[in-house]
């Protein structure tokens, strides 16, 4: 018997349950992650106390309440079937593939998307994301090793029968009840759980590890163990300074743009991946390094024009960057170098908005609410006049996605690689050419079984809708 639709919980609720359960599981598996959460909470509390204007902005945007539940995670899968089933699994939680990232140009043999909520209400409830990468088996140069990896992956099933059944039930019913949702979360967690036993012998692991550490991480285990979770900080520079004092080996450099008065896009750092004991199929004991704890600081989402400027400046900063053998550049020196280059990027939200470099959410101010119905549409002032008169406010729209160069830098650091990600043109990918990037995205979408959502289009629509609603409210056409 199919339950009535009123009995189904929302996908937002299921995502909330899952993200909480994932965090609890990861803290058990990687206790240092619990210490990272505590450190970030302390930094956020101090930052809010020091910057009341930021606290007010977060409150207005509905982000203050969600700050302490903000997480993103990352996994890596090996086959198209695994990726397609993950799409179905994440849909149960209201998470959809947004953005395409080709990391192969930076020496990381994967391409990726981020499964996340896409509308404002869902993001406000819980913005949990999973950065999901598909192994590029075609990039394994040795044909015998490539065939061996393909055969290993073909034999495994990373999903429990229970989660497959509940995904099918969700699709048939159009939802899950509360007991079904909790059962789904418990079953889904098994896909992401760490297993200290490999599904290959030590020699096979070493051969794949030599080809690329990420290949070994994807192929040699029962499933795509969550390789990191990420709380959101309001001051990543302070968090980076505190990490060593808390017993965490911080990665050398903070990825992304430099520190700014008006943050843009995404900045990331992490404590380095832990070496964990592994038992192989032949009974031998070895070690594997893959899992770590990451921190992110999010800023305003940039338009296509803003991303083009960001990419150009990032490439310019790369021209004066140290050689790959000197990747342990002091972070403060790295940040100073970036800051000099990024003086060409306006550090004022008003200027960013006026130049069309960033996205904003528009709302009526208290004065605007008082003025409801005052203007006939024929005499309605334009946007700039409404802002100047204090009837309309523009608050920065938070960037909810990722940066290819930063993602590659995080991957490389925690896989023990020394090559730095090379900045390259393009707002979402780091390909050698647009044609190659387009072909790779097509291949990824074929594996996924769906088209990837364009994040820029999402931000533009969020901005457009907010302005349209504000104007309709000002004209008195819709209730407040």
C-alpha positions as CSV (number, residue, x, y, z in Angstrom):
1,X,0.0,0.0,0.0
2,X,1.4,3.4,-1.0
3,X,1.2,6.0,1.8
4,X,-0.7,9.2,1.2
5,X,1.5,12.1,-0.1
6,X,0.9,13.9,3.2
7,X,2.9,11.2,4.9
8,X,6.1,11.9,2.9
9,X,8.8,14.0,4.4
10,X,10.6,16.6,2.3
11,X,13.8,15.9,0.4
12,X,15.3,18.8,2.4
13,X,14.5,16.9,5.6
14,X,16.2,13.7,4.2
15,X,19.3,15.8,3.2
16,X,19.4,17.3,6.7
17,X,19.3,13.8,8.3
18,X,21.9,12.5,5.9
19,X,24.4,15.4,6.4
20,X,24.1,15.1,10.2
21,X,24.7,11.4,10.1
22,X,27.6,11.8,7.7
23,X,29.2,14.3,10.0
24,X,28.8,12.0,13.0
25,X,30.2,9.0,11.1
26,X,33.2,11.0,9.8
27,X,34.0,12.3,13.3
28,X,34.1,8.7,14.5
29,X,36.3,7.6,11.6
30,X,38.6,10.7,11.7
31,X,38.5,12.1,15.2
32,X,40.7,15.0,14.1
33,X,37.7,16.2,12.1
34,X,35.8,16.7,15.3
35,X,38.7,19.0,16.5
36,X,38.4,20.9,13.2
37,X,34.7,21.5,13.7
38,X,35.4,22.9,17.2
39,X,38.2,25.1,15.8
40,X,36.0,26.5,13.1
41,X,33.1,27.2,15.5
42,X,35.5,29.2,17.7
43,X,36.8,31.2,14.8
44,X,33.3,31.9,13.5
45,X,32.1,33.0,16.9
46,X,35.1,35.4,17.3
47,X,34.6,36.8,13.8
48,X,30.9,37.5,14.3
49,X,31.6,39.3,17.5
50,X,34.3,41.4,15.8
51,X,32.3,42.1,12.6
52,X,28.6,42.9,13.5
53,X,28.0,44.1,10.0
54,X,28.9,40.7,8.6
55,X,26.6,39.1,11.3
56,X,23.7,41.3,10.1
57,X,24.4,40.5,6.4
58,X,24.3,36.8,7.2
59,X,21.1,37.2,9.1
60,X,19.4,39.1,6.3
61,X,20.5,36.5,3.8
62,X,19.2,33.7,6.0
63,X,22.7,32.2,6.3
64,X,23.4,32.8,10.0
65,X,21.2,29.9,11.2
66,X,22.7,27.5,8.7
67,X,26.4,28.4,9.3
68,X,27.0,25.6,11.8
69,X,25.4,22.9,9.7
70,X,27.2,23.9,6.5
71,X,29.1,21.0,5.1
72,X,30.4,19.7,1.8
73,X,31.9,16.4,1.2
74,X,33.8,14.7,-1.7
75,X,33.8,11.2,-3.1
76,X,35.4,9.5,-6.2
77,X,33.8,6.7,-8.2
78,X,35.1,4.4,-10.9
79,X,32.3,3.6,-13.4
80,X,29.4,5.2,-15.2
81,X,27.0,2.9,-13.5
82,X,28.2,4.0,-10.1
83,X,27.9,7.7,-11.1
84,X,24.4,7.2,-12.5
85,X,23.1,5.4,-9.4
86,X,24.6,8.2,-7.2
87,X,22.5,10.7,-9.2
88,X,19.4,8.7,-8.2
89,X,20.6,8.5,-4.6
90,X,21.2,12.2,-4.3
91,X,17.9,13.0,-5.9
92,X,16.2,11.5,-2.9
93,X,17.8,14.3,-0.9
94,X,17.0,17.1,-3.3
95,X,20.5,17.3,-4.7
96,X,21.2,17.7,-8.4
97,X,24.4,17.9,-10.6
98,X,25.6,21.5,-10.9
99,X,28.7,22.5,-12.7
100,X,31.3,20.5,-14.6
101,X,35.0,20.4,-13.6
102,X,37.7,18.7,-15.7
103,X,40.7,18.3,-13.4
104,X,42.8,16.2,-15.9
105,X,44.8,19.2,-17.2
106,X,46.1,19.6,-13.6
107,X,47.3,16.0,-13.5
108,X,44.3,14.6,-11.7
109,X,42.7,11.9,-13.8
110,X,39.0,12.7,-13.0
111,X,36.2,14.9,-14.0
112,X,33.5,16.0,-11.6
113,X,30.3,17.7,-10.7
114,X,28.7,18.8,-7.4
115,X,25.4,17.4,-6.3
116,X,23.6,20.1,-4.4
117,X,20.3,21.9,-3.7
118,X,19.3,24.4,-6.4
119,X,16.6,26.7,-5.0
120,X,16.8,29.3,-2.3
121,X,14.5,27.6,0.1
122,X,16.4,24.3,-0.1
123,X,19.7,26.1,0.3
124,X,18.5,28.0,3.3
125,X,17.3,24.7,4.9
126,X,20.5,22.8,4.4
127,X,23.1,23.6,1.6
128,X,24.9,20.2,1.9
129,X,26.9,19.3,-1.3
130,X,28.9,16.4,-2.5
131,X,31.7,17.0,-4.9
132,X,31.6,13.8,-7.0
133,X,34.4,12.7,-9.3
134,X,34.5,10.0,-12.0
135,X,37.8,8.3,-12.7
136,X,39.1,8.7,-16.2
137,X,40.2,5.2,-16.9
138,X,41.3,6.3,-20.4
139,X,44.1,8.3,-18.7
140,X,45.8,5.1,-17.4
141,X,48.6,4.9,-19.9
142,X,49.4,1.2,-19.4
143,X,46.8,-0.8,-21.3
144,X,47.2,-3.9,-19.1
145,X,46.8,-1.9,-15.9
146,X,43.8,-0.1,-17.4
147,X,42.2,-3.4,-18.2
148,X,42.9,-4.7,-14.7
149,X,41.4,-1.6,-13.1
150,X,38.3,-1.9,-15.3
151,X,37.9,-5.6,-14.3
152,X,38.2,-4.8,-10.6
153,X,35.6,-2.1,-10.7
154,X,33.2,-4.2,-12.7
155,X,33.0,-6.8,-9.9
156,X,32.1,-4.5,-7.1
157,X,28.7,-3.0,-6.0
158,X,29.1,0.1,-3.9
159,X,25.3,0.2,-3.0
160,X,23.4,-2.0,-0.5
161,X,20.3,-3.8,-1.7
162,X,18.4,-1.8,0.9
163,X,19.3,1.6,-0.5
164,X,18.6,0.4,-4.1
165,X,15.1,-0.7,-2.9
166,X,14.4,2.6,-1.1
167,X,15.6,4.7,-4.1
168,X,13.2,2.7,-6.3
169,X,10.4,3.2,-3.7
170,X,11.1,7.0,-3.6
171,X,10.8,7.1,-7.4
172,X,7.6,5.0,-7.5
173,X,5.9,6.8,-4.6
174,X,7.1,10.3,-5.1
175,X,8.6,10.5,-1.6
176,X,9.5,8.6,1.6
177,X,7.9,8.4,4.9
178,X,9.9,9.4,8.1
179,X,10.7,5.7,8.9
180,X,11.7,5.1,5.3
181,X,13.8,8.2,5.2
182,X,15.7,7.2,8.3
183,X,16.2,3.7,6.9
184,X,17.4,5.3,3.6
185,X,20.0,7.4,5.4
186,X,21.4,4.4,7.3
187,X,21.6,2.3,4.1
188,X,23.1,5.2,2.1
189,X,25.8,5.8,4.7
190,X,27.2,2.3,3.9
191,X,28.3,3.6,0.5
192,X,30.4,6.3,2.1
193,X,31.8,4.4,5.0
194,X,35.5,3.7,5.4
195,X,36.7,0.1,5.1
196,X,40.3,-0.7,6.3
197,X,40.4,-3.7,4.0
198,X,41.3,-3.5,0.3
199,X,39.7,-5.6,-2.5
200,X,43.1,-6.2,-4.2
201,X,46.5,-7.6,-3.2
202,X,49.4,-5.4,-2.2
203,X,51.2,-5.7,-5.6
204,X,48.1,-4.5,-7.5
205,X,47.6,-1.6,-5.1
206,X,51.2,-0.6,-5.5
207,X,51.0,-0.8,-9.3
208,X,47.9,1.4,-9.4
209,X,49.4,3.8,-6.8
210,X,52.5,4.2,-9.0
211,X,50.2,5.1,-12.0
212,X,48.5,7.7,-9.8
213,X,47.5,7.7,-6.1
214,X,44.0,8.7,-6.9
215,X,43.6,5.7,-9.2
216,X,44.5,3.4,-6.3
217,X,42.1,5.2,-4.0
218,X,39.2,4.7,-6.4
219,X,39.9,1.2,-7.6
220,X,41.2,-0.7,-4.6
221,X,38.4,-0.4,-2.0
222,X,34.8,-1.6,-1.6
223,X,33.3,1.8,-2.1
224,X,33.9,5.5,-2.5
225,X,34.7,6.3,1.1
226,X,34.0,10.0,1.9
227,X,37.5,11.5,1.6
228,X,36.7,14.7,3.4
229,X,34.0,16.9,4.9
230,X,34.2,20.6,5.1
231,X,32.7,23.1,7.6
232,X,32.4,26.8,6.5
233,X,34.5,29.4,8.2
234,X,34.1,33.2,8.2
235,X,37.9,33.7,8.5
236,X,40.0,31.1,6.8
237,X,43.3,32.9,7.4
238,X,42.7,32.8,11.2
239,X,41.7,29.1,10.9
240,X,44.8,28.4,9.0
241,X,47.0,30.0,11.7
242,X,45.2,28.0,14.5
243,X,45.3,24.6,12.9
244,X,49.0,23.8,13.8
245,X,48.4,24.9,17.3
246,X,45.5,22.4,17.5
247,X,47.7,19.6,16.3
248,X,46.7,19.7,12.6
249,X,49.2,19.6,9.8
250,X,47.7,22.4,7.6
251,X,48.4,22.3,3.8
252,X,50.9,24.8,2.7
253,X,48.7,27.2,0.9
254,X,45.2,28.5,1.0
255,X,43.5,27.9,-2.3
256,X,41.5,30.5,-4.2
257,X,41.5,34.3,-4.2
258,X,43.3,36.3,-1.6
259,X,41.8,37.7,1.6
260,X,39.5,40.7,0.7
261,X,37.2,43.1,2.5
262,X,34.5,41.8,0.1
263,X,35.1,38.0,-0.3
264,X,34.5,36.5,-3.7
265,X,33.9,32.9,-4.8
266,X,35.6,30.3,-2.6
267,X,38.8,29.9,-0.5
268,X,39.8,26.4,0.8
269,X,42.4,24.8,3.0
270,X,42.7,21.5,4.9
271,X,44.7,19.5,7.3
272,X,46.7,16.9,5.4
273,X,45.5,13.4,4.7
274,X,46.1,10.8,7.4
275,X,48.1,7.7,6.8
276,X,45.8,4.7,7.6
277,X,46.6,1.0,8.0
278,X,45.2,-1.3,5.3
279,X,44.9,-5.0,5.1
280,X,45.2,-6.4,1.5
281,X,43.6,-9.5,0.0
282,X,46.9,-11.4,0.2
283,X,47.0,-10.8,4.0
284,X,49.8,-8.2,3.8
285,X,49.5,-4.9,5.8
286,X,50.2,-1.5,4.2
287,X,49.2,2.1,4.4
288,X,46.9,4.4,2.4
289,X,46.7,8.1,2.5
290,X,43.5,9.8,1.3
291,X,41.2,11.2,4.0
292,X,41.5,14.7,5.4
293,X,39.6,17.6,6.9
294,X,38.9,20.7,4.8
295,X,37.7,24.2,5.6
296,X,36.0,26.6,3.2
297,X,35.2,30.3,3.2
298,X,32.5,31.4,0.7
299,X,32.1,34.8,-0.9
300,X,29.9,36.4,-3.5
301,X,29.1,34.5,-6.7
302,X,30.6,36.1,-9.8
303,X,29.0,36.7,-13.2
304,X,30.6,35.4,-16.4
305,X,32.3,38.8,-16.7
306,X,33.5,38.5,-13.1
307,X,34.8,35.0,-13.6
308,X,36.7,36.0,-16.7
309,X,38.5,38.7,-14.7
310,X,39.1,36.3,-11.8
311,X,40.6,33.7,-14.2
312,X,42.8,36.2,-15.9
313,X,44.2,37.5,-12.6
314,X,44.7,34.0,-11.3
315,X,46.6,33.1,-14.5
316,X,48.7,36.3,-14.0
317,X,49.5,35.3,-10.4
318,X,50.6,31.9,-11.7
319,X,53.1,33.5,-14.1
320,X,55.1,34.7,-11.1
321,X,54.4,31.6,-8.9
322,X,57.3,29.4,-7.7
323,X,58.4,26.4,-9.7
324,X,56.6,23.1,-8.9
325,X,59.7,22.0,-6.9
326,X,59.1,25.0,-4.6
327,X,55.5,24.4,-3.7
328,X,56.1,24.8,0.1
329,X,56.0,28.6,-0.5
330,X,55.1,30.3,2.8
331,X,51.3,31.0,2.7
332,X,51.7,34.6,3.8
333,X,54.1,35.2,0.9
334,X,51.6,33.5,-1.4
335,X,48.8,35.6,-0.1
336,X,50.8,38.8,-0.5
337,X,51.6,37.9,-4.1
338,X,47.9,37.2,-4.8
339,X,46.8,40.4,-3.1
340,X,49.1,42.5,-5.3
341,X,47.7,40.9,-8.5
342,X,44.1,41.1,-7.3
343,X,44.2,44.9,-6.7
344,X,42.7,44.9,-10.2
345,X,39.6,43.2,-8.9
346,X,37.3,45.8,-7.2
347,X,36.9,45.2,-3.5
348,X,33.6,47.0,-3.0
349,X,30.2,45.3,-3.3
350,X,28.6,48.4,-4.8
351,X,31.2,48.6,-7.5
352,X,31.0,44.9,-8.1
353,X,27.3,45.2,-8.6
354,X,27.5,48.3,-10.8
355,X,30.1,46.8,-13.1
356,X,28.2,43.6,-13.4
357,X,30.9,41.5,-11.9
358,X,28.9,39.7,-9.2
359,X,25.3,38.5,-8.4
360,X,23.1,40.0,-5.8
361,X,19.7,39.3,-4.1
362,X,17.3,42.3,-4.1
363,X,14.8,42.9,-1.3
364,X,12.6,45.8,-0.2
365,X,13.9,47.8,2.8
366,X,11.7,48.9,5.6
367,X,11.3,52.2,3.7
368,X,10.4,50.3,0.6
369,X,7.7,48.3,2.4
370,X,6.3,51.6,3.7
371,X,6.2,52.9,0.1
372,X,4.2,50.0,-1.2
373,X,1.7,51.1,-3.8
374,X,3.1,54.6,-4.0
375,X,4.4,54.2,-7.6
376,X,2.3,53.6,-10.7
377,X,4.3,51.3,-13.0
378,X,4.8,54.2,-15.5
379,X,6.7,56.3,-13.0
380,X,8.5,53.5,-11.2
381,X,12.2,54.5,-10.7
382,X,14.9,52.3,-12.2
383,X,17.0,49.9,-10.1
384,X,19.8,52.4,-9.3
385,X,17.3,55.0,-8.2
386,X,15.5,52.6,-6.0
387,X,18.8,51.6,-4.4
388,X,19.8,55.3,-4.0
389,X,16.5,56.2,-2.4
390,X,16.9,53.4,0.1
391,X,13.8,51.5,-1.0
392,X,15.7,48.5,-2.3
393,X,18.7,46.6,-0.8
394,X,21.2,44.5,-2.7
395,X,23.0,41.8,-0.7
396,X,25.7,39.5,-2.1
397,X,24.5,36.1,-3.4
398,X,26.7,33.4,-1.9
399,X,28.8,31.2,-4.2
400,X,27.6,27.6,-3.7
401,X,29.9,25.9,-6.1
402,X,33.6,25.1,-6.6
403,X,36.8,26.2,-8.5
404,X,38.7,23.7,-10.7
405,X,42.2,25.0,-9.8
406,X,41.4,25.0,-6.1
407,X,39.9,21.5,-6.2
408,X,43.0,20.2,-8.1
409,X,45.3,21.9,-5.5
410,X,43.4,20.3,-2.6
411,X,43.5,16.9,-4.4
412,X,47.2,17.2,-5.1
413,X,48.2,18.2,-1.6
414,X,46.3,15.3,0.0
415,X,47.5,12.7,-2.5
416,X,51.1,13.6,-1.7
417,X,51.7,15.1,-5.2
418,X,54.0,18.1,-5.6
419,X,52.7,19.6,-8.9
420,X,50.7,22.7,-8.4
421,X,47.4,23.1,-10.3
422,X,48.0,25.4,-13.3
423,X,45.6,28.3,-13.7
424,X,44.0,28.2,-17.1
425,X,41.1,30.0,-18.8
426,X,37.5,29.0,-18.5
427,X,34.9,29.6,-15.8
428,X,34.3,26.0,-14.8
429,X,36.9,23.7,-16.3
430,X,40.6,23.6,-16.8
431,X,40.9,22.0,-20.3
432,X,43.6,22.4,-22.9
433,X,40.9,23.6,-25.3
434,X,37.2,24.4,-25.3
435,X,36.5,21.6,-27.8
436,X,38.2,19.0,-25.6
437,X,36.3,20.3,-22.5
438,X,33.0,20.1,-24.4
439,X,33.7,16.5,-25.4
440,X,34.7,15.5,-21.9
441,X,31.5,17.1,-20.5
442,X,29.4,15.2,-23.0
443,X,31.1,12.0,-22.0
444,X,30.5,12.8,-18.3
445,X,26.8,13.6,-18.9
446,X,26.4,10.3,-20.8
447,X,27.8,8.4,-17.8
448,X,25.7,10.5,-15.4
449,X,22.5,9.9,-17.5
450,X,21.5,13.6,-17.2
451,X,22.5,17.1,-18.2
452,X,24.6,19.1,-15.8
453,X,23.0,22.4,-14.6
454,X,24.8,25.6,-15.4
455,X,25.6,27.4,-12.1
456,X,25.8,30.8,-13.8
457,X,22.3,30.4,-15.1
458,X,21.1,29.4,-11.6
459,X,22.7,32.5,-10.0
460,X,21.3,34.8,-12.8
461,X,17.8,33.4,-12.2
462,X,18.0,33.8,-8.5
463,X,19.0,37.4,-9.0
464,X,16.3,38.0,-11.6
465,X,13.6,36.4,-9.4
466,X,14.5,38.4,-6.3
467,X,14.4,41.7,-8.2
468,X,11.1,40.8,-9.9
469,X,9.5,39.9,-6.5
470,X,10.8,43.1,-4.9
471,X,9.3,45.2,-7.7
472,X,5.9,43.3,-7.6
473,X,5.9,43.9,-3.8
474,X,6.7,47.6,-4.2
475,X,3.8,47.9,-6.7
476,X,1.5,46.2,-4.2
477,X,0.7,43.4,-6.5
478,X,1.8,40.6,-4.2
479,X,1.4,40.2,-0.4
480,X,4.4,40.5,1.8
